[in-house]
C-alpha cells in the first residue's frame, strides 16, 4: 500500500515538473520576443580594439611611432636583460613589463600614490599583528609584575 502511494506521488511530481518546464519555455519565448522588439542591446559599446583602429585609420595616428615612444630601444634592451618590472619612459611615466610585454603605462605620481597607500596598509597590518600578539601572549614569562603603591 505504501509503495503505491509513493509511486502516485512520484507521478504527480513528474507531471508538475513537466508543467513547470512548459511554463519556463513559454516565458523564455516571450522574453526573447520582447527583447527583439525593444532592441536586443540597450547600449552599443565601442571596444578598445575599435578605438585603436579608428585612431590608426581615421585619425592618422602612426601606431609604430606610438609603440616606439612607449618602448624605446634602450628600455627594450634593459627589459630583455632584467626581465619583468617597471621601466622609466618619457620623464614622468613608466612602462610596466610582464613576461616580455608592456602591459600598462602609468605616471610616476600614480605609482607613488599606490606605493604610499601600500606602505600605509602594511604599517596598519603590522600594528594590528603586534597588538594581537601582545594580547594573546600577555607579559613575558618570568617578568616581574609591576606593582604601584
VMD Tcl script that draws the C-alpha trace (Angstrom):
set ca {
  {0.00 0.00 0.00}
  {2.75 2.44 0.91}
  {4.63 1.76 -2.33}
  {1.57 2.62 -4.42}
  {1.24 5.95 -2.56}
  {4.89 6.69 -3.23}
  {4.51 5.80 -6.93}
  {1.45 8.06 -7.19}
  {3.35 10.90 -5.52}
  {6.23 10.36 -7.94}
  {3.88 10.52 -10.94}
  {2.27 13.73 -9.64}
  {5.71 15.26 -9.09}
  {6.83 14.35 -12.62}
  {3.65 15.85 -14.10}
  {4.22 19.05 -12.11}
  {7.84 19.23 -13.32}
  {6.69 18.87 -16.95}
  {4.14 21.68 -16.42}
  {6.81 23.94 -14.92}
  {9.20 23.18 -17.79}
  {6.49 24.10 -20.31}
  {5.82 27.34 -18.43}
  {9.55 28.11 -18.37}
  {9.86 27.58 -22.14}
  {6.84 29.83 -22.76}
  {8.30 32.59 -20.58}
  {11.66 32.32 -22.35}
  {9.93 32.65 -25.74}
  {8.09 35.75 -24.52}
  {11.30 37.30 -23.21}
  {13.08 36.58 -26.49}
  {10.25 38.19 -28.47}
  {10.18 41.23 -26.18}
  {13.95 41.71 -26.38}
  {13.82 41.55 -30.20}
  {11.08 44.17 -30.30}
  {12.73 46.53 -27.82}
  {16.18 46.15 -29.37}
  {18.50 43.38 -28.32}
  {21.11 45.65 -26.74}
  {20.18 48.75 -24.76}
  {23.60 50.31 -25.43}
  {26.23 49.52 -28.03}
  {29.80 49.63 -26.69}
  {32.93 50.58 -28.61}
  {35.75 48.11 -27.96}
  {39.30 49.19 -27.22}
  {40.37 47.47 -30.44}
  {37.86 49.54 -32.47}
  {39.10 52.73 -30.80}
  {42.68 51.82 -31.63}
  {41.82 51.08 -35.27}
  {39.91 54.37 -35.51}
  {42.94 56.30 -34.28}
  {45.17 54.42 -36.69}
  {42.98 54.53 -39.80}
  {40.78 57.61 -39.44}
  {42.80 59.74 -37.03}
  {46.03 59.06 -38.93}
  {47.95 58.11 -35.79}
  {51.18 56.28 -36.61}
  {50.98 53.23 -34.32}
  {54.62 52.26 -34.97}
  {55.65 55.66 -33.61}
  {53.39 55.20 -30.58}
  {54.95 51.78 -29.91}
  {58.44 53.29 -30.19}
  {57.51 56.05 -27.72}
  {56.04 53.53 -25.26}
  {59.05 51.23 -25.51}
  {62.22 52.97 -26.70}
  {65.03 50.69 -27.90}
  {67.13 51.37 -24.77}
  {64.25 50.38 -22.46}
  {63.51 47.30 -24.56}
  {67.14 46.21 -24.22}
  {67.06 46.76 -20.44}
  {63.88 44.71 -20.18}
  {65.37 41.89 -22.26}
  {68.28 41.70 -19.80}
  {66.49 42.41 -16.50}
  {63.06 40.91 -17.16}
  {59.69 41.98 -15.79}
  {59.44 45.25 -13.90}
  {58.89 48.99 -14.09}
  {60.93 50.99 -16.60}
  {61.01 54.80 -16.85}
  {59.90 56.32 -20.14}
  {59.35 59.94 -21.21}
  {60.31 61.59 -17.94}
  {57.19 61.34 -15.79}
  {55.87 57.91 -16.81}
  {56.93 54.30 -16.68}
  {56.14 51.15 -18.61}
  {55.20 48.06 -16.64}
  {56.61 45.00 -18.38}
  {55.46 41.48 -17.55}
  {56.56 38.31 -19.33}
  {58.09 40.18 -22.26}
  {55.17 42.55 -22.93}
  {54.32 46.10 -21.89}
  {51.05 45.66 -20.00}
  {50.43 49.27 -18.96}
  {51.86 52.77 -18.83}
  {51.42 54.78 -15.63}
  {52.50 58.14 -14.30}
  {55.06 58.31 -11.51}
  {52.57 60.31 -9.43}
  {50.04 57.48 -9.61}
  {52.74 54.90 -8.86}
  {53.98 56.96 -5.91}
  {50.43 57.24 -4.52}
  {49.94 53.47 -4.87}
  {53.25 52.80 -3.07}
  {52.35 55.21 -0.27}
  {48.96 53.52 0.19}
  {50.59 50.07 0.18}
  {53.12 51.14 2.82}
  {50.30 52.56 4.98}
  {48.38 49.25 4.69}
  {51.50 47.29 5.67}
  {52.07 49.53 8.71}
  {48.46 49.08 9.85}
  {48.73 45.32 9.46}
  {51.99 45.23 11.43}
  {50.49 47.34 14.23}
  {47.39 45.14 14.37}
  {49.52 41.99 14.34}
  {51.80 43.31 17.10}
  {48.82 44.34 19.24}
  {47.19 40.94 18.79}
  {50.43 39.16 19.69}
  {50.78 41.23 22.84}
  {47.19 40.50 23.89}
  {47.47 36.75 23.38}
  {50.91 36.40 24.88}
  {50.46 38.74 27.82}
  {53.53 39.58 29.87}
  {56.65 37.52 29.15}
  {57.16 34.53 31.44}
  {59.37 35.31 34.39}
  {58.87 39.03 34.09}
  {58.21 40.73 37.40}
  {54.79 42.25 37.87}
  {54.74 45.98 38.27}
  {53.04 46.92 41.50}
  {52.13 50.50 42.19}
  {51.72 51.68 45.75}
}
mol new
graphics top color blue
foreach p $ca { graphics top sphere $p radius 0.5 }
foreach p [lrange $ca 0 end-1] q [lrange $ca 1 end] { graphics top cylinder $p $q radius 0.2 }
display resetview
